[in-house]
Amino acid sequence: MHIDKHIAVPDPAAGPEVYRQHARNWLRGNLPEFMRADSPDYRTPTLEECREWEASMYQAGLAGMTWPRAYGGHGLTLREHLAVNKEIGALLMPESVSSIGKELAGPIIMKVGTEAQKQAFLPAILNMREYWCQGFSEPDAGSDLARLRTRAVREGDHWRINGQKIWTSGAAKAHYCLLLTRTGTVADKHRGLLMFAVPMDTPGIRVVPIKSIDGKESFAEVFFDDVVVPDSARLGAPDDGWNAAIRVLSIERATNRMYRAWRFEAELRHLVAACKSDAQLAPALEDGYTQRAIGEVVAQIDALKGLVEQTVSSMMAGESIGARGSLTKLYWSECHQAFAGLALSLLSQVGPHSSAQARRARKSFTQAYLFARAETIYAGTSEVQLDVIAQRILNLPKDLT
Ligand SMILES: Cc1cc2nc3c(=O)[nH]c(=O)nc-3n(C[C@H](O)[C@H](O)[C@H](O)COP(=O)(O)OP(=O)(O)OC[C@H]3O[C@@H](n4cnc5c(N)ncnc54)[C@H](O)[C@@H]3O)c2cc1C
């Protein structure tokens, strides 16, 4: 895999457009052909190949844009972050193998971590030395996270942790878990929650992979059986876990993987090109029903871009994301699920005699379709987002009965 390591990152003062041009040139010049989902040479990259690619992106100034220079970041603003994300989305490259570290753990460590924690964790996330997973959900605590039972009990300078997490993405490869625990009883609900950075090789941690509908084992159950960590593993004050968790969730809903709208647009280009490449599929593009359905997808992608731009402007003006993250989360997940359904129905005619491009597209949209089932669940289900929007944005009464 050849990647240009002699990189001239533009002067931060140059502005987002110059940065976007730099991102475009570098990504297009260096993304290996086999990593592009729409390329004839595509194959599933290994974890090590993804790691190497993302480490190079960081060297090129395309990760950690808003993080302070003191912790390995580039000290830029969300405008440059968005500009780079537009270019990342425009190419069908592999999804980040470290997004939990870069987009959830990193920001919360910057907010509540000690200086020593920032120095220890943040550079290692950016240069892809350490991966993180997010240990929030439990068998009886998903939408209602405040019901979580995993207990942390203080014993002098240490904490003893017992409990179980579930649906923990990337747990099998993670070096650290951003773990949400409680110090009191379940009746305490939001009070007495505490967050930790737990090394995944600590004795007493057991990871049991779960196979999902797409055949992958990307998440797992994680059991904590008398896991002992020092007090220095604690992230934030003992009673501040709920505030920290809410902050993580609002980041996850609003700004995580900001490239989505631009990626959906690239997927749509891929779909249309694949249909055009095949004599049997091409006529469907002339059909009024299909044209209307594609038009709706285009309009939804445009609206999603607007929401993202608006979020960035608000945050640049110093406003917090708050409940508005639910609007973005609801919108992108519902939009992508509908789009993936449309793509698969268009490609349903693909058979052994179809064009190679159409056969490749069918394979990649089947994966997208299956994963899209999960998109309206993780980071909070659509029903939960609707609840948040109803109560906190529209101020509707909590109980309408
Ligand atoms: C692919 C994937 C990856 C994930 N990765 C992680 C991870 O890395 N770390 C992690 O901690 N978690 C992860 N999760 C878990 C995810 O956050 C939960 O699945 C999600 O919060 C829903 O919780 P639950 O599965 O317990 O469903 P439940 O909360 O039991 O919900 C069941 C159903 O009831 C509905 N419902 C629940 N409450 C309400 C309500 N108040 N009003 C209306 N309807 C309601 C829900 O919408 C849903 O349809 C992942 C999930 C998936 C699918």
The ligand as a Tripos MOL2 file, in Angstrom:
@<TRIPOS>MOLECULE
LIG
   53    58     1     0     0
SMALL
NO_CHARGES

@<TRIPOS>ATOM
      1 C1        -25.1090   -1.8810   15.4590 C.3       1 LIG1
      2 C2        -25.2370   -1.4420   16.8780 C.ar      1 LIG1
      3 C3        -24.1300   -0.9890   17.5480 C.ar      1 LIG1
      4 C4        -24.2270   -0.5990   18.8840 C.ar      1 LIG1
      5 N1        -23.0910   -0.2050   19.5190 N.ar      1 LIG1
      6 C5        -23.1550    0.1320   20.8260 C.ar      1 LIG1
      7 C6        -21.9550    0.4640   21.5510 C.ar      1 LIG1
      8 O1        -20.8500    0.4740   20.9810 O.2       1 LIG1
      9 N2        -22.0510    0.7500   22.8590 N.ar      1 LIG1
     10 C7        -23.2490    0.7590   23.5180 C.ar      1 LIG1
     11 O2        -23.2590    1.0640   24.7060 O.2       1 LIG1
     12 N3        -24.4020    0.4360   22.8810 N.ar      1 LIG1
     13 C8        -24.3870    0.1120   21.5570 C.ar      1 LIG1
     14 N4        -25.5380   -0.2350   20.8800 N.ar      1 LIG1
     15 C9        -26.8000   -0.3470   21.6480 C.3       1 LIG1
     16 C10       -27.8190    0.7300   21.3400 C.3       1 LIG1
     17 O3        -27.4420    1.9630   21.8990 O.3       1 LIG1
     18 C11       -29.1700    0.2190   21.8930 C.3       1 LIG1
     19 O4        -29.5190   -0.9250   21.1380 O.3       1 LIG1
     20 C12       -30.2470    1.2680   21.7930 C.3       1 LIG1
     21 O5        -30.0140    2.3250   22.6820 O.3       1 LIG1
     22 C13       -31.6490    0.6550   22.0930 C.3       1 LIG1
     23 O6        -31.6390   -0.0160   23.3080 O.3       1 LIG1
     24 P1        -32.1720   -1.5290   23.4270 P.3       1 LIG1
     25 O7        -31.5260   -2.3390   22.3540 O.co2     1 LIG1
     26 O8        -32.0000   -1.9450   24.8390 O.co2     1 LIG1
     27 O9        -33.7280   -1.4500   23.0600 O.3       1 LIG1
     28 P2        -34.8970   -1.0200   24.0550 P.3       1 LIG1
     29 O10       -34.5080    0.2030   24.7880 O.co2     1 LIG1
     30 O11       -35.3090   -2.2060   24.8450 O.co2     1 LIG1
     31 O12       -36.0480   -0.6550   23.0180 O.3       1 LIG1
     32 C14       -36.8820   -1.6520   22.4210 C.3       1 LIG1
     33 C15       -37.9360   -0.9310   21.5810 C.3       1 LIG1
     34 O13       -38.7600   -0.1040   22.4350 O.3       1 LIG1
     35 C16       -38.7700    1.2340   21.9660 C.3       1 LIG1
     36 N5        -38.7740    2.1670   23.1030 N.ar      1 LIG1
     37 C17       -37.9820    2.1170   24.2020 C.ar      1 LIG1
     38 N6        -38.2390    3.1760   25.0100 N.ar      1 LIG1
     39 C18       -39.1900    3.9070   24.4030 C.ar      1 LIG1
     40 C19       -39.8680    5.1230   24.7130 C.ar      1 LIG1
     41 N7        -39.5870    5.7990   25.8360 N.pl3     1 LIG1
     42 N8        -40.7890    5.5860   23.8450 N.ar      1 LIG1
     43 C20       -41.0710    4.9260   22.6910 C.ar      1 LIG1
     44 N9        -40.4730    3.7590   22.3350 N.ar      1 LIG1
     45 C21       -39.5480    3.2670   23.1680 C.ar      1 LIG1
     46 C22       -37.4630    1.3840   21.1930 C.3       1 LIG1
     47 O14       -37.5750    2.4200   20.2290 O.3       1 LIG1
     48 C23       -37.3250    0.0090   20.5370 C.3       1 LIG1
     49 O15       -38.0980   -0.0570   19.3640 O.3       1 LIG1
     50 C24       -25.4820   -0.6380   19.5510 C.ar      1 LIG1
     51 C25       -26.6160   -1.0840   18.8690 C.ar      1 LIG1
     52 C26       -26.5130   -1.4970   17.5480 C.ar      1 LIG1
     53 C27       -27.7390   -1.9810   16.8540 C.3       1 LIG1
@<TRIPOS>BOND
     1     1     2 1
     2     2     3 ar
     3     2    52 ar
     4     3     4 ar
     5     4     5 ar
     6     4    50 ar
     7     5     6 ar
     8     6     7 ar
     9     6    13 1
    10     7     8 2
    11     7     9 ar
    12     9    10 ar
    13    10    11 2
    14    10    12 ar
    15    12    13 ar
    16    13    14 ar
    17    14    15 1
    18    14    50 ar
    19    15    16 1
    20    16    17 1
    21    16    18 1
    22    18    19 1
    23    18    20 1
    24    20    21 1
    25    20    22 1
    26    22    23 1
    27    23    24 1
    28    24    25 2
    29    24    26 1
    30    24    27 1
    31    27    28 1
    32    28    29 2
    33    28    30 1
    34    28    31 1
    35    31    32 1
    36    32    33 1
    37    33    34 1
    38    33    48 1
    39    34    35 1
    40    35    36 1
    41    35    46 1
    42    36    37 ar
    43    36    45 ar
    44    37    38 ar
    45    38    39 ar
    46    39    40 ar
    47    39    45 ar
    48    40    41 1
    49    40    42 ar
    50    42    43 ar
    51    43    44 ar
    52    44    45 ar
    53    46    47 1
    54    46    48 1
    55    48    49 1
    56    50    51 ar
    57    51    52 ar
    58    52    53 1
@<TRIPOS>SUBSTRUCTURE
     1 LIG1         1 GROUP 0 **** ****
